[in-house]
Amino acid sequence: MIEFIEEIEHPKKREDAYVLLDLFAETTGCPAKMWGPSIIGFGSYRYKYATGHEGVAPWVGFSPRKAKISLYFATGDPERAPLLEKLGKHTAGKACVYVNKVEDIDLEVLVKLIRQSIEFLQKTYPND
């Protein structure tokens, strides 16, 4: 994973990746793990949808992509919106929150989002 971060061309994005790596690891208490070629995830849970689709995913994670940094949280958490309003400059999709740089967001709010996402997943998928 350090190798992955070191390959990031833009120095500021690389620096942001290290900030997020430390923050996510400290907040989750879990070591970082690569999920596929570009997602750094923390913790894991097993999910199964009503459709029968099942798998394993990280509790939370991030990916320092070229355009924006993607932050990954639980999908379906109805409590996420109020925290996102306080996060700072971002755009949000179903599971991802996109930020340009770490300094655009409130890191205390990010910590709350990480914790909330994990709590939601542990309640939703308690068997793991």
C-alpha positions as protocol buffer text, in pm:
chain_id: "A"
residue {
  index: 1
  type: MET
  ca { x: 0 y: 0 z: 0 }
}
residue {
  index: 2
  type: ILE
  ca { x: 286 y: 237 z: 68 }
}
residue {
  index: 3
  type: GLU
  ca { x: 408 y: 147 z: -281 }
}
residue {
  index: 4
  type: PHE
  ca { x: 65 y: 244 z: -419 }
}
residue {
  index: 5
  type: ILE
  ca { x: 72 y: 580 z: -241 }
}
residue {
  index: 6
  type: GLU
  ca { x: 430 y: 646 z: -349 }
}
residue {
  index: 7
  type: GLU
  ca { x: 322 y: 601 z: -713 }
}
residue {
  index: 8
  type: ILE
  ca { x: 84 y: 897 z: -690 }
}
residue {
  index: 9
  type: GLU
  ca { x: 235 y: 1158 z: -920 }
}
residue {
  index: 10
  type: HIS
  ca { x: 100 y: 1476 z: -761 }
}
residue {
  index: 11
  type: PRO
  ca { x: 292 y: 1553 z: -437 }
}
residue {
  index: 12
  type: LYS
  ca { x: -8 y: 1716 z: -263 }
}
residue {
  index: 13
  type: LYS
  ca { x: -236 y: 1422 z: -343 }
}
residue {
  index: 14
  type: ARG
  ca { x: 32 y: 1184 z: -214 }
}
residue {
  index: 15
  type: GLU
  ca { x: 62 y: 1389 z: 107 }
}
residue {
  index: 16
  type: ASP
  ca { x: -319 y: 1384 z: 145 }
}
residue {
  index: 17
  type: ALA
  ca { x: -318 y: 1006 z: 102 }
}
residue {
  index: 18
  type: TYR
  ca { x: -76 y: 970 z: 393 }
}
residue {
  index: 19
  type: VAL
  ca { x: -291 y: 1199 z: 609 }
}
residue {
  index: 20
  type: LEU
  ca { x: -598 y: 988 z: 529 }
}
residue {
  index: 21
  type: LEU
  ca { x: -407 y: 663 z: 582 }
}
residue {
  index: 22
  type: ASP
  ca { x: -315 y: 770 z: 935 }
}
residue {
  index: 23
  type: LEU
  ca { x: -658 y: 913 z: 1015 }
}
residue {
  index: 24
  type: PHE
  ca { x: -853 y: 609 z: 892 }
}
residue {
  index: 25
  type: ALA
  ca { x: -617 y: 362 z: 1065 }
}
residue {
  index: 26
  type: GLU
  ca { x: -629 y: 551 z: 1394 }
}
residue {
  index: 27
  type: THR
  ca { x: -1007 y: 594 z: 1384 }
}
residue {
  index: 28
  type: THR
  ca { x: -1090 y: 236 z: 1285 }
}
residue {
  index: 29
  type: GLY
  ca { x: -816 y: 63 z: 1482 }
}
residue {
  index: 30
  type: CYS
  ca { x: -766 y: -157 z: 1175 }
}
residue {
  index: 31
  type: PRO
  ca { x: -466 y: -194 z: 949 }
}
residue {
  index: 32
  type: ALA
  ca { x: -498 y: -67 z: 596 }
}
residue {
  index: 33
  type: LYS
  ca { x: -547 y: -320 z: 317 }
}
residue {
  index: 34
  type: MET
  ca { x: -561 y: -281 z: -60 }
}
residue {
  index: 35
  type: TRP
  ca { x: -901 y: -369 z: -206 }
}
residue {
  index: 36
  type: GLY
  ca { x: -841 y: -407 z: -576 }
}
residue {
  index: 37
  type: PRO
  ca { x: -581 y: -191 z: -748 }
}
residue {
  index: 38
  type: SER
  ca { x: -677 y: 150 z: -605 }
}
residue {
  index: 39
  type: ILE
  ca { x: -888 y: 137 z: -286 }
}
residue {
  index: 40
  type: ILE
  ca { x: -730 y: 147 z: 58 }
}
residue {
  index: 41
  type: GLY
  ca { x: -980 y: -10 z: 298 }
}
residue {
  index: 42
  type: PHE
  ca { x: -1005 y: -62 z: 672 }
}
residue {
  index: 43
  type: GLY
  ca { x: -1184 y: -345 z: 850 }
}
residue {
  index: 44
  type: SER
  ca { x: -1428 y: -569 z: 666 }
}
residue {
  index: 45
  type: TYR
  ca { x: -1778 y: -706 z: 679 }
}
residue {
  index: 46
  type: ARG
  ca { x: -1973 y: -972 z: 497 }
}
residue {
  index: 47
  type: TYR
  ca { x: -2294 y: -855 z: 330 }
}
residue {
  index: 48
  type: LYS
  ca { x: -2585 y: -1033 z: 169 }
}
residue {
  index: 49
  type: TYR
  ca { x: -2855 y: -848 z: -22 }
}
residue {
  index: 50
  type: ALA
  ca { x: -3215 y: -957 z: -65 }
}
residue {
  index: 51
  type: THR
  ca { x: -3127 y: -1044 z: -425 }
}
residue {
  index: 52
  type: GLY
  ca { x: -2891 y: -1311 z: -293 }
}
residue {
  index: 53
  type: HIS
  ca { x: -2579 y: -1120 z: -394 }
}
residue {
  index: 54
  type: GLU
  ca { x: -2317 y: -1144 z: -122 }
}
residue {
  index: 55
  type: GLY
  ca { x: -1956 y: -1054 z: -65 }
}
residue {
  index: 56
  type: VAL
  ca { x: -1699 y: -892 z: 158 }
}
residue {
  index: 57
  type: ALA
  ca { x: -1621 y: -520 z: 163 }
}
residue {
  index: 58
  type: PRO
  ca { x: -1420 y: -280 z: 376 }
}
residue {
  index: 59
  type: TRP
  ca { x: -1601 y: -88 z: 650 }
}
residue {
  index: 60
  type: VAL
  ca { x: -1457 y: 236 z: 516 }
}
residue {
  index: 61
  type: GLY
  ca { x: -1183 y: 341 z: 281 }
}
residue {
  index: 62
  type: PHE
  ca { x: -1045 y: 591 z: 37 }
}
residue {
  index: 63
  type: SER
  ca { x: -884 y: 612 z: -303 }
}
residue {
  index: 64
  type: PRO
  ca { x: -655 y: 898 z: -405 }
}
residue {
  index: 65
  type: ARG
  ca { x: -767 y: 912 z: -767 }
}
residue {
  index: 66
  type: LYS
  ca { x: -626 y: 1158 z: -1021 }
}
residue {
  index: 67
  type: ALA
  ca { x: -929 y: 1386 z: -1037 }
}
residue {
  index: 68
  type: LYS
  ca { x: -1057 y: 1367 z: -679 }
}
residue {
  index: 69
  type: ILE
  ca { x: -1009 y: 1169 z: -361 }
}
residue {
  index: 70
  type: SER
  ca { x: -1289 y: 916 z: -313 }
}
residue {
  index: 71
  type: LEU
  ca { x: -1396 y: 843 z: 45 }
}
residue {
  index: 72
  type: TYR
  ca { x: -1595 y: 523 z: 91 }
}
residue {
  index: 73
  type: PHE
  ca { x: -1865 y: 483 z: 355 }
}
residue {
  index: 74
  type: ALA
  ca { x: -2161 y: 251 z: 413 }
}
residue {
  index: 75
  type: THR
  ca { x: -2444 y: 275 z: 162 }
}
residue {
  index: 76
  type: GLY
  ca { x: -2794 y: 324 z: 294 }
}
residue {
  index: 77
  type: ASP
  ca { x: -2702 y: 503 z: 617 }
}
residue {
  index: 78
  type: PRO
  ca { x: -2982 y: 759 z: 674 }
}
residue {
  index: 79
  type: GLU
  ca { x: -2777 y: 940 z: 940 }
}
residue {
  index: 80
  type: ARG
  ca { x: -2495 y: 1037 z: 704 }
}
residue {
  index: 81
  type: ALA
  ca { x: -2653 y: 1348 z: 549 }
}
residue {
  index: 82
  type: PRO
  ca { x: -2633 y: 1578 z: 856 }
}
residue {
  index: 83
  type: LEU
  ca { x: -2262 y: 1508 z: 894 }
}
residue {
  index: 84
  type: LEU
  ca { x: -2197 y: 1561 z: 524 }
}
residue {
  index: 85
  type: GLU
  ca { x: -2348 y: 1909 z: 559 }
}
residue {
  index: 86
  type: LYS
  ca { x: -2067 y: 1990 z: 806 }
}
residue {
  index: 87
  type: LEU
  ca { x: -1785 y: 1813 z: 618 }
}
residue {
  index: 88
  type: GLY
  ca { x: -1678 y: 2098 z: 392 }
}
residue {
  index: 89
  type: LYS
  ca { x: -1628 y: 2116 z: 16 }
}
residue {
  index: 90
  type: HIS
  ca { x: -1732 y: 1782 z: -139 }
}
residue {
  index: 91
  type: THR
  ca { x: -1973 y: 1606 z: -370 }
}
residue {
  index: 92
  type: ALA
  ca { x: -2150 y: 1284 z: -276 }
}
residue {
  index: 93
  type: GLY
  ca { x: -2269 y: 974 z: -455 }
}
residue {
  index: 94
  type: LYS
  ca { x: -2446 y: 668 z: -314 }
}
residue {
  index: 95
  type: ALA
  ca { x: -2144 y: 526 z: -130 }
}
residue {
  index: 96
  type: CYS
  ca { x: -1867 y: 770 z: -219 }
}
residue {
  index: 97
  type: VAL
  ca { x: -1785 y: 1119 z: -109 }
}
residue {
  index: 98
  type: TYR
  ca { x: -1550 y: 1306 z: -341 }
}
residue {
  index: 99
  type: VAL
  ca { x: -1309 y: 1575 z: -224 }
}
residue {
  index: 100
  type: ASN
  ca { x: -1040 y: 1768 z: -408 }
}
residue {
  index: 101
  type: LYS
  ca { x: -797 y: 1789 z: -116 }
}
residue {
  index: 102
  type: VAL
  ca { x: -790 y: 1715 z: 256 }
}
residue {
  index: 103
  type: GLU
  ca { x: -765 y: 2082 z: 351 }
}
residue {
  index: 104
  type: ASP
  ca { x: -1112 y: 2138 z: 199 }
}
residue {
  index: 105
  type: ILE
  ca { x: -1277 y: 1925 z: 469 }
}
residue {
  index: 106
  type: ASP
  ca { x: -1316 y: 1918 z: 847 }
}
residue {
  index: 107
  type: LEU
  ca { x: -1116 y: 1619 z: 970 }
}
residue {
  index: 108
  type: GLU
  ca { x: -1314 y: 1599 z: 1296 }
}
residue {
  index: 109
  type: VAL
  ca { x: -1631 y: 1554 z: 1091 }
}
residue {
  index: 110
  type: LEU
  ca { x: -1454 y: 1294 z: 877 }
}
residue {
  index: 111
  type: VAL
  ca { x: -1370 y: 1098 z: 1194 }
}
residue {
  index: 112
  type: LYS
  ca { x: -1738 y: 1110 z: 1292 }
}
residue {
  index: 113
  type: LEU
  ca { x: -1839 y: 987 z: 945 }
}
residue {
  index: 114
  type: ILE
  ca { x: -1595 y: 696 z: 970 }
}
residue {
  index: 115
  type: ARG
  ca { x: -1722 y: 595 z: 1314 }
}
residue {
  index: 116
  type: GLN
  ca { x: -2086 y: 633 z: 1212 }
}
residue {
  index: 117
  type: SER
  ca { x: -2036 y: 423 z: 900 }
}
residue {
  index: 118
  type: ILE
  ca { x: -1878 y: 141 z: 1100 }
}
residue {
  index: 119
  type: GLU
  ca { x: -2155 y: 151 z: 1364 }
}
residue {
  index: 120
  type: PHE
  ca { x: -2419 y: 139 z: 1089 }
}
residue {
  index: 121
  type: LEU
  ca { x: -2252 y: -160 z: 922 }
}
residue {
  index: 122
  type: GLN
  ca { x: -2210 y: -347 z: 1250 }
}
residue {
  index: 123
  type: LYS
  ca { x: -2582 y: -302 z: 1323 }
}
residue {
  index: 124
  type: THR
  ca { x: -2687 y: -387 z: 967 }
}
residue {
  index: 125
  type: TYR
  ca { x: -2455 y: -689 z: 930 }
}
residue {
  index: 126
  type: PRO
  ca { x: -2406 y: -815 z: 1289 }
}
residue {
  index: 127
  type: ASN
  ca { x: -2285 y: -1166 z: 1200 }
}
residue {
  index: 128
  type: ASP
  ca { x: -1933 y: -1066 z: 1103 }
}
